């Protein structure tokens, strides 16, 4: 996305902050996870009407007897709500267990379904505490639906994340199921006007979002896994160039953050301008990953120009390359007309991981995710840019050069059809068609 218009003050801050590291990424992650959801004030009913149709459809199928109006759907979901929705959609047993189990009473009406979900590993119950009436955390909802819908192969593959050299990365809690849920279209992005309602995966999820997850999960159960999820089952990237290992690590640490228009920080206190909620837009995550690095230690990497997709694609820094040749740390750009899109009209960008995999913050994915280019927006692919200093400045004679890692292509389980043309930036993806892809919204 091109990002909101920047004020002269904001541009000045960009120039200042690009010149020096901002703050340790570990501290920023801690701040994000410590945020509490906003409370109080009137319920913005209009913001939750998106879930009314899903609630009605589930009720019509006798899979939901809960609230169907926007005001009631705006409350935080509980773990009991999750079990109530999972029971008919995923075929869990109904009724009480008949005997006390952990902290679930013998006559609890959701006892049998909860016990089965915990036994299968779909519902986390640390220390045996099922806590059915406790708030439901977003990452627990991701885990329940992705595993319950048969996406375990993708989750397992991502959970074993390492590059072609066998290098492991530090992954945030819920990493694998967060990405899988987003690639399956289970998570929704709030439009820019409602960005204050966005939440990190470590925070409680609202009933409206949970009901929508159930409706989309029902569509997946009936129609099959989206190709974007099938591609994850073959996830594999080449060895990351050592100079870009810290860059990739910082990007991976941001999984779990929502998409926020104009966002470039893990909380509302961006050093550029306050933002509605912690989260990132497509160029914001790139700006964050580059500016929070150690510029002295990472001097072999150029800083992309400015803050927006436009400035990073047309700026003087970086060398333009074909997107097929993108290695880890290169930036991949998208536009409505693909390669024919004028350079100054790129509408989305991402960070390459190699092998045609990218990490990005996308409105169509509802936040930070890892996508395979053939299942994301193949018709929108424009170009890529390398920001290795060696690509634009001849290396000194006594400096070693890095041999590029060959790029190979993972094959998804079935042929991947081209997705329909992408919609507007804020449009949520529709329920996945049988075996099809999720049309992305330019980030």
C-alpha positions in Angstrom: 0.0 0.0 0.0 1.2 3.5 -0.6 0.4 4.6 2.9 -1.3 7.7 4.3 0.0 11.2 3.3 3.0 12.2 5.5 3.3 15.5 7.1 6.6 17.5 6.8 7.1 16.7 10.5 6.7 13.0 9.8 9.1 13.1 6.9 11.6 14.8 9.1 11.3 12.1 11.8 11.7 9.4 9.1 15.0 10.9 8.1 16.2 11.1 11.7 15.1 7.7 12.7 16.5 5.9 9.6 19.9 7.1 10.6 20.0 5.3 13.9 18.5 2.2 15.6 15.3 2.9 17.5 14.9 0.3 20.3 15.6 -3.3 20.9 13.1 -5.6 19.1 12.7 -7.7 22.2 11.5 -4.7 24.2 9.0 -3.8 21.4 7.6 -7.3 21.4 7.1 -7.2 25.1 5.3 -3.9 24.8 3.0 -5.3 22.2 2.1 -8.4 24.2 1.5 -6.3 27.3 -1.2 -4.2 25.6 -4.7 -4.5 26.8 -7.8 -4.2 24.6 -9.5 -0.8 24.8 -12.5 -0.9 27.1 -15.4 1.4 27.9 -17.3 3.8 25.6 -20.2 3.0 23.3 -20.3 -0.2 21.4 -19.6 0.7 17.7 -22.3 -1.7 16.4 -21.8 -0.9 12.7 -18.2 -2.2 12.9 -19.5 -5.7 13.7 -22.3 -6.0 11.2 -19.9 -8.0 9.0 -20.6 -11.0 11.3 -24.4 -10.9 11.2 -24.7 -12.8 7.9 -22.3 -15.4 9.1 -24.3 -15.8 12.4 -27.6 -16.1 10.5 -26.2 -18.7 8.1 -24.9 -20.8 10.9 -28.2 -20.5 12.8 -30.0 -21.5 9.6 -27.8 -24.6 9.5 -28.6 -25.3 13.2 -25.0 -24.7 14.1 -25.4 -21.6 16.2 -28.1 -20.6 18.7 -26.2 -17.6 20.0 -26.5 -13.8 19.2 -26.9 -12.6 15.7 -27.0 -8.9 16.0 -23.9 -6.6 15.8 -24.1 -5.3 19.4 -24.2 -8.7 21.0 -21.5 -10.0 18.6 -19.2 -7.1 19.7 -18.3 -8.7 23.0 -15.2 -10.7 23.7 -15.5 -14.4 22.9 -15.1 -17.0 25.6 -13.5 -20.5 25.3 -17.1 -21.8 25.7 -18.2 -19.9 22.6 -15.3 -21.6 20.7 -16.4 -25.0 21.8 -20.1 -24.3 21.0 -19.1 -23.3 17.4 -16.6 -26.2 17.0 -19.0 -28.9 18.1 -21.4 -28.8 15.0 -18.8 -27.6 12.5 -16.1 -30.1 13.3 -18.4 -32.9 14.5 -17.4 -33.0 18.2 -19.7 -34.9 20.6 -22.5 -33.0 22.2 -23.7 -32.9 25.8 -22.1 -33.3 29.2 -19.3 -35.8 30.0 -21.2 -37.4 32.9 -18.3 -37.3 35.3 -16.1 -34.3 36.5 -13.0 -33.9 34.4 -10.3 -31.4 35.2 -12.2 -28.1 35.9 -15.2 -29.1 33.8 -18.3 -30.1 35.8 -20.0 -33.5 35.1 -23.2 -31.7 33.9 -21.5 -29.0 31.8 -23.4 -29.0 28.5 -20.2 -28.4 26.5 -18.2 -30.9 28.5 -18.0 -33.7 26.0 -17.0 -31.4 23.1 -14.4 -29.6 25.2 -12.8 -32.9 26.4 -12.5 -34.2 22.8 -11.0 -30.9 21.6 -8.4 -30.9 24.4 -7.6 -34.6 23.8 -7.0 -33.9 20.1 -4.7 -30.9 20.8 -7.1 -28.4 19.2 -7.9 -26.5 22.4 -5.0 -25.6 24.7 -5.6 -26.4 28.3 -2.3 -25.7 30.2 -2.1 -27.5 33.5 -5.5 -29.1 32.8 -7.3 -25.8 33.1 -10.0 -25.8 30.3 -11.5 -22.6 31.7 -14.5 -22.6 29.4 -15.8 -19.2 30.7 -12.5 -17.4 30.4 -11.8 -15.0 27.5 -10.6 -16.7 24.3 -7.2 -15.5 23.0 -6.7 -15.0 19.3 -3.9 -17.5 19.0 -6.0 -20.2 20.8 -8.7 -19.6 18.2 -6.1 -19.9 15.4 -4.9 -23.2 16.9 -8.4 -24.7 17.3 -9.6 -24.0 13.8 -6.5 -24.8 11.8 -5.9 -28.1 13.5 -9.6 -28.9 13.7 -9.9 -28.3 9.9 -7.1 -30.7 9.1 -4.3 -28.2 8.5 -1.9 -30.0 10.8 0.7 -30.7 8.0 1.0 -27.0 7.3 1.2 -26.1 11.0 3.9 -28.8 11.5 5.9 -27.6 8.5 5.9 -24.0 9.8 6.6 -25.0 13.3 9.9 -26.6 12.1 10.9 -23.4 10.4 14.6 -23.4 9.4 16.4 -22.3 6.3 18.4 -24.3 3.7 21.5 -24.2 6.0 19.5 -25.7 8.9 19.5 -22.4 10.7 16.7 -22.0 13.2 15.0 -18.7 14.1 13.3 -17.6 17.3 9.5 -17.8 16.5 6.8 -16.0 18.5 4.2 -18.1 20.3 1.5 -19.2 18.0 3.6 -18.6 14.9 2.6 -21.6 12.8 -1.2 -21.4 13.5 -1.3 -17.7 13.0 0.2 -17.9 9.5 -1.9 -20.9 8.6 -5.2 -19.3 9.8 -4.4 -16.2 7.7 -3.5 -18.1 4.6 -6.8 -20.0 5.0 -8.7 -16.8 5.1 -9.9 -17.4 8.7 -8.9 -14.0 9.9 -10.5 -10.7 8.9 -9.0 -7.2 8.5 -11.0 -4.3 9.9 -11.3 -1.3 7.5 -9.2 1.7 8.2 -12.1 3.5 9.9 -12.2 0.8 12.5 -8.5 0.1 12.9 -8.7 0.9 16.6 -10.6 -2.4 17.0 -7.6 -4.4 15.7 -5.9 -6.8 18.2 -2.7 -8.8 18.4 -3.1 -12.6 18.4 -2.1 -12.5 22.1 -5.2 -10.6 23.0 -8.9 -11.7 23.3 -10.8 -12.2 20.1 -14.3 -10.8 19.7 -17.3 -13.0 19.2 -17.9 -11.4 15.8 -14.5 -12.6 14.5 -15.0 -16.0 16.0 -18.4 -16.5 14.4 -16.9 -15.5 11.1 -14.0 -18.0 11.6 -16.6 -20.7 12.2 -18.5 -19.8 9.0 -15.3 -19.8 6.9 -14.2 -23.0 8.6 -17.5 -24.6 7.6 -16.9 -23.6 4.0 -13.4 -25.1 4.1 -14.7 -28.3 5.6 -17.2 -28.6 2.8 -15.0 -27.4 -0.1 -11.4 -28.5 0.8 -8.2 -26.7 1.8 -7.3 -23.5 -0.1 -4.3 -23.9 -2.3 -2.6 -21.2 -0.2 -2.7 -23.6 2.8 -1.6 -26.6 0.6 1.4 -24.7 -0.5 2.5 -24.3 3.2 2.7 -28.0 3.4 5.8 -27.8 1.1 7.2 -24.7 2.8 11.0 -24.5 2.2 13.4 -21.6 1.8 17.1 -21.6 0.8 19.9 -20.7 3.2 19.5 -17.0 4.2 22.6 -14.9 3.4 24.2 -14.2 6.9 23.9 -10.5 6.4 20.1 -10.8 6.2 19.6 -13.2 9.1 18.9 -10.4 11.6 16.5 -8.8 9.1 14.5 -12.0 8.6 14.5 -12.7 12.3 13.0 -9.2 13.0 10.3 -9.8 10.4 9.4 -13.3 11.8 9.0 -11.8 15.3 6.1 -9.7 14.0 3.8 -12.6 13.2 0.7 -12.2 15.2 0.3 -8.5 14.5 -2.8 -7.3 12.6 -2.9 -5.2 9.5 -3.3 -1.5 10.4 -3.5 1.2 7.7 -0.5 3.5 8.1 0.9 1.3 10.9 4.6 0.8 11.4 4.9 -0.1 15.1 3.9 -2.8 17.5 1.8 -0.5 19.6 0.1 2.9 19.2 3.2 4.9 20.0 4.9 5.0 16.7 7.9 7.4 16.6 6.5 8.8 13.4 2.8 9.5 14.3 0.4 7.9 16.7 -1.5 5.0 15.1 -5.0 3.6 15.9 -3.6 0.2 17.1 -0.4 -1.7 17.1 0.2 -3.3 13.7 1.5 -2.7 10.3 0.7 -1.9 6.7 2.7 -3.4 3.9 5.4 -0.7 3.8 5.2 -0.1 7.5 6.5 -3.6 8.4 9.5 -3.1 5.9 10.3 0.3 7.5 10.1 -1.2 11.0 12.3 -4.2 10.1 15.0 -2.0 8.6 15.0 0.9 11.0 15.1 -1.2 14.2 18.3 -3.0 13.1 21.8 -2.3 14.1 23.0 -0.1 11.2 26.6 -0.3 12.2 26.5 -4.2 12.2 24.4 -4.3 9.1 26.3 -1.8 7.0 26.3 -4.1 4.0 22.5 -3.5 3.6 21.2 -0.4 2.1 18.2 1.4 3.7 15.1 1.6 1.4 14.1 5.1 0.6 11.5 6.7 2.7 8.5 5.1 4.3 5.9 4.2 1.6 5.7 1.6 -1.1 6.1 4.4 -3.7 9.4 5.8 -2.2 10.9 2.4 -1.7 10.2 1.3 -5.3 11.2 4.4 -7.1 13.9 5.6 -4.7 17.6 5.8 -5.6 18.5 3.0 -3.1 18.4 -0.6 -4.2 18.8 -2.4 -7.5 15.8 -3.4 -9.5 15.7 -7.2 -10.3 13.2 -9.7 -11.5 10.8 -10.9 -8.8 11.7 -14.6 -9.7 15.3 -13.9 -8.7 14.4 -12.4 -5.2 16.5 -13.8 -2.4 15.9 -13.5 1.4 15.9 -9.8 2.2 15.0 -8.5 -1.2 11.7 -6.6 -1.5 8.9 -7.7 -3.9 6.4 -5.2 -5.3 2.9 -5.6 -6.7 0.6 -3.5 -8.8 -2.8 -3.8 -10.4 -1.4 -4.4 -13.9 1.5 -6.7 -12.9 4.7 -6.0 -14.8 2.9 -3.3 -16.8 2.2 -1.3 -13.7 4.1 2.1 -13.7 6.8 2.1 -11.1 5.2 4.9 -9.2 1.9 2.9 -8.8 3.0 -0.1 -6.8 0.2 -0.9 -4.3 1.7 -3.6 -2.2 5.2 -4.8 -1.1 6.7 -7.6 0.8 10.0 -9.0 2.1 11.3 -12.1 0.2 12.3 -15.2 2.0 13.5 -16.9 -1.2 11.9 -19.8 -3.1 9.1 -17.4 -4.0 8.0 -17.1 -0.4 7.4 -13.7 1.2 6.6 -12.3 4.6 4.3 -9.3 4.6 1.5 -7.5 6.2 -1.6 -7.8 4.0 -5.2 -6.6 4.4 -6.4 -9.7 2.6 -4.6 -11.9 5.1 -5.7 -9.8 8.1 -2.1 -9.2 9.3 1.5 -10.4 9.1 1.7 -13.7 7.2 4.0 -15.8 5.0 2.6 -16.4 1.5 3.8 -18.3 -1.6 3.7 -15.9 -4.6 1.8 -18.2 -7.0 -1.0 -18.4 -4.4 -1.0 -14.8 -3.3 -1.4 -12.4 -6.2 0.5 -13.7 -9.3 -1.1 -11.4 -11.7 0.0 -8.4 -9.6 3.7 -9.2 -9.5 5.8 -6.2 -10.7 9.4 -6.4 -9.8 11.8 -6.9 -6.9 14.6 -4.8 -5.4 17.9 -5.8 -3.9 19.3 -3.7 -1.1 22.7 -5.3 -0.8 25.3 -2.6 -1.0 27.4 -5.0 -3.2 24.6 -4.9 -5.8 25.1 -1.2 -6.3 28.6 -0.5 -5.1 31.6 -2.5 -6.3 33.1 -4.3 -3.3 36.6 -3.6 -2.2 39.3 -6.0 -3.3 39.8 -7.3 0.2 36.1 -7.9 0.8 34.6 -11.3 0.1 31.6 -11.6 -2.0 28.5 -13.7 -1.3 27.5 -16.4 -3.8 23.7 -16.3 -4.4 21.8 -19.3 -3.3 20.0 -21.1 -6.1 16.2 -20.6 -6.0 14.0 -23.7 -6.2 10.2 -23.8 -6.3 8.1 -25.9 -3.9 5.2 -27.7 -5.5 1.8 -27.5 -3.8 -0.2 -30.6 -3.5 -2.5 -29.7 -6.5 -2.3 -27.2 -9.4 -2.9 -23.6 -8.2 -5.5 -21.7 -10.2 -5.0 -18.0 -10.6 -7.0 -16.0 -8.1 -9.6 -13.5 -9.2 -8.5 -9.8 -9.5 -7.8 -8.4 -6.0 -10.4 -6.1 -4.4 -9.9 -2.9 -2.5 -7.3 -2.5 0.2 -9.7 -3.0 3.1 -12.0 -5.6 1.6 -12.0 -8.9 3.6 -11.4 -12.1 1.6 -14.5 -14.1 0.9 -15.0 -17.7 2.1 -12.5 -19.9 0.2 -13.9 -21.6 -2.9 -13.3 -25.4 -3.2 -9.6 -25.9 -3.6 -9.1 -22.3 -4.6 -7.0 -19.4 -3.4 -7.8 -16.3 -1.3 -7.9 -13.2 -3.5 -5.5 -10.8 -1.7 -6.2 -7.2 -1.0 -3.3 -5.0 -1.8 -1.6 -4.1 1.4 
